Amino acid sequence: VIYEYSGNMTCTWNSGKPTYIDTKYVVYVKSLETEEEQQYLSSSCINISTDSLQGGKKYLVWVQAANALGMEKSKQLQINLDDIVIPSASIISRVEDINTAVP
């Protein structure tokens, strides 16, 4: 998600059953327009500055997990930055009742 006015894309994932061993997660972000791929080391979620994403609006995103038991990667998720923005809540500035004489 990208919260409106934040300038960051927030990536979270369900890591499955806890293994109780040290697990490292790498988030991969690959531009579908320029083929540029970026990697971000994380623990459970990550905020990625949209300014660092220079490859347009369409990306593939996936997570790779590695620990002493091995390595696994998630399915790739195709995203468009314009589609994952969560707008801020509306601010009510005025209310009118058109059915009565008193505003």
Secondary structure, 3 states (H helix, E strand, C coil): CEECCCCEEEEECCCCCCCCCCCEEEEEEEECCCCCEEEEEECCEEEEEHHHCCCCCEEEEEEEEEECCEEEECCCEEEEHHHCEECCCCCCCCCCCCCCCCC
